[in-house]
Structure formats: structure tokens, C-alpha cells
Amino acid sequence: MTTDGMSAALDPIYIRLVAERGDVLAQARGEADRVGRLLEQLYHASGTTDQDVEPGFFSRPASRQGRPRR
């Protein structure tokens, strides 16, 4: 089994699972982004200031954006 994201995408088992179940990883990332946006809206609507929230709380680390998880 490969640990490299690009190699995993070419792995026949991974390709078969995506064909059978859809791209679950992409769906999970999309849901995480959606929930993050919702949380951000809720925090701003509640009057929480940026000083009350840890910097970067609402953003994914740049090193993980657009890359599949291992």
C-alpha cells in the first residue's frame, strides 16, 4: 500500500473504491469546509471577536490544502 497521495490515487484498489463508493475523501473535505464556514458565521454572529479565537482557527493549514489525507 502506498502512502504518497499521488501514488494512492493511481492504486487500483483506490480507483475501484472510488468507482464503487464515490470519492469519500473529497466529500469529507467538502463537508469539513462547509462546517468550517458555518462555524465562522456563527462565531461572527455571536459577537465573538477575532481576539477571542485562536489565529488560523477557521482555515486549513496551507500544507494540507488540496492534498489528500494519508
N, C-alpha and C positions, 0 to 999 in steps of 0.2 A: 504494500500500500504506500502511496506517495504522500508526502507532507507538503510539497510545494503546491500552491494554489493553481498554477497553470497546468502542472502535470496532472493534478487531480481532475481538472476539467476535461482532460483527454482520456482519463481512465475509463475503460469500457463499462466497469461496474457503475461508476458515477453517471455516465451517459445513459445507461439503462434505467437507473433510478430516476433521473430527471425526466426521461420519457414516460415512466410509469406514474410518478408522483408529482411531477412539475418541479420547478426549481425552488425547493423549500427554503434554501438559504437566502435566495433573493427575496422571497416572500417575507421571511423573518426580518431581514434588514429593512424592507419597506415598512413593515408594521412597527419596528423599533423607531424608525424615523418619524412615522405618523404619531406615535405615542409621545415622542420627544417634543414634537411641535405642539401637541395638545397640552403637555405639561408646561411648556414655556408660556402658552396663552393663559393657562390657569394661574401661574405664578404672577404674571403681569397684571391680570385682572384682580388678583387678591391684594394688590398693593405692595407686594414683595419687591424690594429694591434690588438692584444688581449687587449692592454691597452685602445683602443677606444671603446671596447664592455664591457658591464656590465658582471661581473663574473656570470657564470651559464646561460647566455642568451640562449645558444643553447641546454641546457639539461633540461629535465623534472625534477621536484623535485623528489627526491628519494622516498618520501612518496606517490607519485601518480603513480609510475611506476608499470605497471602490474595490477593495480586495476581499476575496472570500476568506472566511474564518477557517482555521485548521481544526 
